[in-house]
Amino acid sequence: MQAIDPATLMLAAAMTGFLSGAFSLMAAKAFAGVGASARDWGHGTLTLGCAALLWFLTPPLPHWVGFVLGNSMVVLTPVFLLRAIYCYEGDRLHKTTTSLMLALGLGSIFSAQWAEAPTTLAVAGIALAHLMFSVLGGWRLYWQGRRSGSVYCLVIFMVLVIVGLATLARLMVLLFGEGAAAVAPVANSKTQIAAIAVITLLVIAGTFGFLGMVAERSRALILENANRDALTGVLTRGAFYEQAERLLSKTEAPLVLLMLDIDHFKRINDTHGHPTGDAVIRHAARLIQRNSRTNDLVGRYGGEEFCVLLPSCGLVEGRRIAERFVQEAAQQPARVASGEPLPWTLSVGYVAAVKTEGKNELFRLDTLIAAADAALYEAKRQGRNRAIQASQAELDSLVRQHARLPAGQQA
Ligand SMILES: Nc1nc2c(ncn2[C@@H]2O[C@H](COP(=O)(O)OP(=O)(O)OP(=O)(O)O)[C@@H](O)[C@H]2O)c(=O)[nH]1
């Protein structure tokens, strides 16, 4: 086997850093919603590429270029990468953490170069900044991985564990071993050659893992947006049906379905114009979402009508929730463009269903919607601004209709 020349390997490491950076920056443009985190990752691997290139070029460049600039780049790298991991979760890396990492790394490099502090101090400062990166990043990825079960997350978590262990080993060598000379970036030793090769592989694996996570998140966001109504952000009618059908087929617990409709909405449109009508629909959707639990399904059934499915909810609780929607709507006027309050009211029809042995007709979504819709119609008929429960007679009639359907058309 040919011996590996460490300088050539350093050039390969630089190229890997640049390539990973270029891929990440391209991914930042391609992946909607999570692009900023891919951009930070790209900046991180680019700075690592720059560091490797500067070390490769020292000499012929003067020693301080490789030492000060190269090592400074290596301090910036984990700051960018940690920012990427935080940004992926919609968080910001705290200024104190950034300042501490930069102070540890840059402070020790500058004092070794210009205040005649020992080189060991510089290496230790950089290593401590890297240790902070692997501990904080690894901690975040550990919890992220537990939540998502993503293989990509596991890959990058492992990368950070290896970086953390390697950094600890580096600190040990520094403190108890041969000192700074043994851990300088380009030294013609087998350990150094192995270290550069491993770092290069870790950059490739880390970029693969991170971009995989970003792609997964982007895909989930696109699917999520496709299921969301553009005006209100609640589920579209199709998505509501799909998710409600799935829930009905799985659950054994009682549930309640509500149909909600804004009263005299045509009058609002005619008096104030369609943009104000839209604002009232958005206001209603926010009010419904605010008063729903995380597991409840909220959908826009059409126009100014919404549907809400309350899983694991009995009749008494369902009635309380339906009446709360009506009260809150009457108490919380919408705002028109001029800032004036615009009073509005809501009518609600609701139905409760309990699964019983051999009698599951009520657990059909179309039966529940028809029953709640009939109750909503009754609420409108009685003068609006109220919640009405589906009558037993209506339910019996719907169940009988279902029983008469040909077998193929039954759920
Ligand atoms: N601004 C706006 N209006 C809509 C939208 N979708 C449907 N509409 C209007 O909503 C109005 C619905 O009116 P109707 O179904 O007659 O009901 P209503 O006036 O609320 O009367 P009641 O339901 O009986 O209280 C129609 O004028 C539709 O044009 C929308 O997305 N934005």
The ligand as an SDF file (V2000), in Angstrom:
LIG
                    3D

 32 34  0  0  0  0  0  0  0  0999 V2000
  -65.2670   36.5010    2.5520 N   0  0  0  0  0  0  0  0  0  0  0  0
  -65.5320   35.2360    2.2630 C   0  0  0  0  0  0  0  0  0  0  0  0
  -66.8070   34.8480    2.0500 N   0  0  0  0  0  0  0  0  0  0  0  0
  -67.0610   33.5510    1.7880 C   0  0  0  0  0  0  0  0  0  0  0  0
  -66.0300   32.5970    1.7420 C   0  0  0  0  0  0  0  0  0  0  0  0
  -66.5970   31.3750    1.4580 N   0  0  0  0  0  0  0  0  0  0  0  0
  -67.9210   31.5880    1.3600 C   0  0  0  0  0  0  0  0  0  0  0  0
  -68.2030   32.8960    1.5600 N   0  0  0  0  0  0  0  0  0  0  0  0
  -69.5280   33.5650    1.5570 C   0  0  0  0  0  0  0  0  0  0  0  0
  -70.2020   33.1620    2.7320 O   0  0  0  0  0  0  0  0  0  0  0  0
  -71.5910   33.4180    2.5450 C   0  0  0  0  0  0  0  0  0  0  0  0
  -72.3790   32.3030    3.1930 C   0  0  0  0  0  0  0  0  0  0  0  0
  -73.6560   32.7510    3.3560 O   0  0  0  0  0  0  0  0  0  0  0  0
  -74.8890   31.8200    3.7080 P   0  0  0  0  0  0  0  0  0  0  0  0
  -74.5200   30.3960    3.4510 O   0  0  0  0  0  0  0  0  0  0  0  0
  -76.0860   32.3640    3.0290 O   0  0  0  0  0  0  0  0  0  0  0  0
  -75.0130   31.9160    5.2420 O   0  0  0  0  0  0  0  0  0  0  0  0
  -75.1480   33.1430    6.2430 P   0  0  0  0  0  0  0  0  0  0  0  0
  -75.2920   34.4630    5.6000 O   0  0  0  0  0  0  0  0  0  0  0  0
  -73.9930   32.9980    7.2010 O   0  0  0  0  0  0  0  0  0  0  0  0
  -76.4750   32.8160    6.9860 O   0  0  0  0  0  0  0  0  0  0  0  0
  -76.6870   31.7880    8.1400 P   0  0  0  0  0  0  0  0  0  0  0  0
  -75.6500   30.7000    8.0230 O   0  0  0  0  0  0  0  0  0  0  0  0
  -78.0540   31.2490    7.9450 O   0  0  0  0  0  0  0  0  0  0  0  0
  -76.5560   32.5340    9.4350 O   0  0  0  0  0  0  0  0  0  0  0  0
  -71.8080   33.5180    1.0400 C   0  0  0  0  0  0  0  0  0  0  0  0
  -72.1240   34.8620    0.7240 O   0  0  0  0  0  0  0  0  0  0  0  0
  -70.4510   33.1450    0.4290 C   0  0  0  0  0  0  0  0  0  0  0  0
  -70.1580   33.9130   -0.7310 O   0  0  0  0  0  0  0  0  0  0  0  0
  -64.6860   33.0370    1.9640 C   0  0  0  0  0  0  0  0  0  0  0  0
  -63.7130   32.2670    1.9370 O   0  0  0  0  0  0  0  0  0  0  0  0
  -64.4880   34.3580    2.2210 N   0  0  0  0  0  0  0  0  0  0  0  0
  1  2  1  0
  2  3  2  0
  2 32  1  0
  3  4  1  0
  4  5  2  0
  4  8  1  0
  5  6  1  0
  5 30  1  0
  6  7  2  0
  7  8  1  0
  8  9  1  0
  9 10  1  0
  9 28  1  0
 10 11  1  0
 11 12  1  0
 11 26  1  0
 12 13  1  0
 13 14  1  0
 14 15  2  0
 14 16  1  0
 14 17  1  0
 17 18  1  0
 18 19  2  0
 18 20  1  0
 18 21  1  0
 21 22  1  0
 22 23  2  0
 22 24  1  0
 22 25  1  0
 26 27  1  0
 26 28  1  0
 28 29  1  0
 30 31  2  0
 30 32  1  0
M  END
$$$$
